[in-house]
């Protein structure tokens, strides 16, 4: 499965995929699709990649700008989702690798994401107390620097996430 950029006519299908993929996730709050919609409408998508099969979209990843300690130049990868019928087939991994490569190619200094360390460490993302997000357990806030020195301090997400 080869990830590709989303097309303009796929916004509704992406929202449906995200909603379906997060429907039973214990950490989901039901706002994941709305976040992507607000990022798209507000020009906050650094990238939005999809995977598709003959039946339609089966995977999606988005990335948006963040600041760390007030410094710009990093991205937040979120959300990452795969249709429930297609999970555990390597689609999420393909999306993550494509997102990391695409963000590095854009010249960004690194990425952050909230997620399961058991899964995301395979992509070089690690918990680092030098970067933090208030109210988020440190072990689930993962980051990967593409360039040094990496900024430190509090992370500020794009306003589409509803966080200051």
Buried (B, 14 or more C-beta within 10 A) or exposed (E): BEBEEBEEEBBEBBBBBBBBBBEEEEEBEEBBBBBBBBBBEEEBBBBBBBBBEEEEBBBBBBBBBBBBEEEEBBBBBBBBBBBEEBBEBBBBBBBBBBBBEBBBEEEBBBBBBBBEBEBBBEBBBEBBEEBBBEEEEEEBBBBBBBEEEBBEEEBBBBEBBEBE
